[in-house]
Amino acid sequence: MSGAGAADRDQVDGSGIRVAIVAGQWHDTIAAGLLAGAQREVERLGAEATVIPVPGSFELPVVAKVALESGFDAAVALGVIIRGGTPHFEYVSDAATSGLTRVAIDTGKPVGFGVLTLDDEQQGIDRAGLPGSKEDKGAEAAHAAIATAVALRTLRVPA
């Protein structure tokens, strides 16, 4: 979470926020770590989550869009893309990133971006919120989505 300290993170009250966690299933270990981190953060902030598994990162945008159009206040998109020897990495990374950005803009609802684009497996393990990880990108994505949903809720309350 760039620019936000622990004190900022504790300020968010996610009560009443319904979150769809759209979780790519590719790479068991890293995907499970991302999901566990997102679920911990949703619970910590007092929001309510439903986990929707999808095969991989390419499928995240369409499922996030339908979830948000179905009444969820925010989506958290979790996925793992590891660079290989073909251009597949670039295509999937661009499709997931552009697609999720479009979903947020088209629906007017936040999408927490927890898609790891990695050069190697170790980078993912370091960021997945696993024991010994340096970062917890699943928790960060959930926090960003809920904090943004709370901000949008305050903007939409009639005066």
C-alpha positions in Angstrom: 0.0 0.0 0.0 1.9 3.0 -1.2 1.8 6.0 1.1 -0.5 4.5 3.8 0.9 3.7 7.2 -0.4 1.4 9.8 -2.3 4.2 11.4 -4.1 4.9 8.1 -5.0 1.2 7.8 -6.7 1.2 11.2 -9.0 4.1 10.3 -11.2 2.2 7.8 -14.5 0.8 9.0 -15.7 -1.7 6.4 -19.0 -2.4 8.2 -21.8 -3.0 5.6 -19.3 -3.4 2.7 -19.9 -6.6 0.6 -16.7 -7.7 -1.1 -16.3 -10.3 -3.9 -12.9 -11.9 -3.7 -12.3 -13.2 -7.2 -9.4 -15.6 -6.8 -7.4 -17.1 -9.6 -6.5 -20.7 -8.8 -3.3 -20.9 -10.8 -0.3 -21.7 -8.6 -1.6 -23.3 -5.4 0.8 -22.0 -2.9 1.0 -18.3 -3.9 -2.8 -18.2 -4.7 -3.7 -19.6 -1.3 -1.5 -17.1 0.4 -3.0 -14.2 -1.4 -6.5 -15.4 -0.6 -5.8 -16.0 3.1 -4.4 -12.4 3.3 -7.4 -10.9 1.6 -9.8 -12.8 3.9 -7.9 -11.7 7.0 -8.0 -8.1 6.0 -11.7 -8.2 5.1 -12.5 -9.7 8.5 -10.2 -7.2 10.3 -12.0 -4.3 8.6 -15.5 -5.7 9.5 -16.6 -6.2 5.9 -18.3 -9.3 4.5 -16.6 -11.4 1.7 -17.7 -14.0 -0.7 -14.9 -16.0 -2.5 -15.4 -16.7 -6.2 -12.7 -19.0 -7.6 -11.7 -18.7 -11.3 -9.1 -20.7 -13.2 -6.6 -17.9 -13.7 -5.8 -14.2 -14.1 -7.3 -13.9 -17.6 -10.8 -14.7 -16.1 -10.7 -12.1 -13.3 -12.2 -9.1 -15.2 -15.4 -10.7 -16.4 -16.1 -12.3 -13.1 -15.3 -9.2 -11.2 -17.6 -7.2 -13.5 -20.6 -9.5 -13.0 -20.0 -9.6 -9.2 -20.0 -5.8 -9.0 -23.1 -5.6 -11.2 -24.8 -8.2 -9.0 -24.7 -6.0 -5.9 -21.2 -6.3 -4.4 -19.7 -3.0 -3.2 -16.1 -3.9 -4.1 -14.1 -6.7 -5.7 -10.7 -8.0 -4.9 -8.9 -9.6 -7.8 -6.2 -12.1 -6.9 -4.0 -13.8 -9.4 -0.5 -15.1 -10.2 1.3 -14.6 -13.5 4.9 -15.8 -13.8 7.1 -14.8 -16.7 8.0 -17.7 -19.0 9.8 -18.1 -22.3 6.9 -16.9 -24.5 4.9 -13.6 -24.8 2.0 -15.3 -22.9 3.1 -13.3 -19.8 2.7 -9.9 -21.4 -0.7 -10.8 -23.0 -2.2 -12.1 -19.8 -0.7 -9.4 -17.6 -2.1 -6.7 -19.9 -5.5 -8.3 -20.3 -5.9 -8.7 -16.5 -4.6 -5.1 -15.7 -6.6 -3.4 -18.5 -9.7 -5.5 -17.9 -9.8 -4.8 -14.2 -9.2 -1.1 -14.7 -12.1 -1.0 -17.2 -14.3 -2.9 -14.7 -13.7 -0.4 -12.0 -14.4 2.6 -14.3 -17.4 1.0 -16.0 -19.1 0.0 -12.8 -18.0 2.9 -10.6 -17.0 0.4 -8.0 -13.5 -0.4 -6.7 -11.4 -3.3 -7.7 -8.5 -4.1 -5.4 -5.6 -5.3 -7.6 -3.9 -8.3 -6.1 -2.5 -9.7 -9.3 1.2 -10.6 -9.0 3.2 -10.2 -12.2 6.4 -12.0 -11.4 9.7 -12.9 -13.0 10.0 -16.0 -10.9 8.2 -18.1 -8.2 10.3 -16.7 -5.3 9.0 -13.2 -6.0 5.5 -14.4 -5.5 6.3 -16.3 -2.3 7.9 -13.2 -0.9 4.7 -11.2 -1.6 1.9 -13.7 -0.9 1.6 -13.2 2.9 3.0 -16.6 3.6 5.1 -17.3 6.7 8.4 -15.6 6.0 6.9 -13.4 3.2 8.1 -9.8 3.1 4.7 -8.5 1.9 1.0 -9.4 2.0 -0.4 -8.3 -1.4 -3.7 -10.1 -0.8 -4.3 -8.1 2.3 -3.2 -4.9 0.6 -5.6 -5.4 -2.3 -8.5 -6.1 0.1 -7.7 -3.0 2.1 -7.5 -0.8 -1.0 -10.9 -2.1 -2.3 -12.6 -1.6 1.1 -11.1 1.8 1.8 -12.2 3.0 -1.7 -15.7 1.5 -1.2 -16.0 3.4 2.1 -14.8 6.7 0.4 -17.3 6.2 -2.4 -20.1 5.5 0.1 -19.4 8.8 1.8 -19.5 10.6 -1.6 -22.9 9.0 -2.5 -24.7 9.8 0.8 -27.2 12.6 0.1 -26.7 15.8 2.0 
